[in-house]
């Protein structure tokens, strides 16, 4: 487990860093830094997705990023 960034723009990743590929890590870093995302959590099944990695969750904020919703539908 490791953390990217600082609260509230942090992402706690419940996986060892060496188990993530570079593209997934880049997606996590980008989404954690977004103003609409707070306290992101990345589950152990994380992998590169369409715009956002699969396994992403975060604290609800007043704004919604439609591109993040359902990006993993049909995954697996």
N, C-alpha and C positions, 0 to 999 in steps of 0.2 A: 504494500500500500504506500502511496506517496501523494503529495499535494502539489498542484500547479497554481501559482498566483497567491494572492492574499485576500481574505474575506473583505467584502462580500463577493468579490470576483475570483473566488477560488474554485478549484475542482479537485475533489478528493477521488483518487483513482484506486479502486479496490482490486488491484492487480499489480504485479511486479513490473517495473518500468521496462525491463528487458523482454517482457512478453508482448509489448506493443510494437507494431510496425510504425515507421516514420509518418506515414500518411494519417493514421489514426491519431497519433500524438499531435500532429499539426491541427487536425480538426478539434481536438480537445482544447488546445491552447487558444484557438480562435474563438470558440464558443464561450469559454470561460471569461474571456476579456470583453465580451459583448455587454453593452449597458443594460440590456433586457434580461440578463441571466444573473442569478444570485445563488451562491452556494451549490454549485453543480456537483453531482455525484456520478461517477462512472462505474458501472457494474463490471464484474469479472468477465462477462461475455463480450466486452467491447471489441468492435472492429469497425473499419472504415464503412461509412454509410453514404447516402446521397445528401450531401450538404452538412450532415451532422453524424457523428459516430453512433452506431447502435450501442445501446447500454447507457444512454445519457438520461439523466433526470436532474431537475433543479427546483429550487424554491419558486413558488408562483409569484410573479410580479404583476403590476397593472398592465403591462404590455404583453402581447403574444407574438411570437415569430412563427407564422403559418408554415414556413418551410421545415420547421422542426417536428411538426405534428405528423405522426404516422410514417416517418421515414423508414421505419423498419418493418412495416406491414408486409407480410409474406416472407420475412427473413427466416431462413432455416427450414 
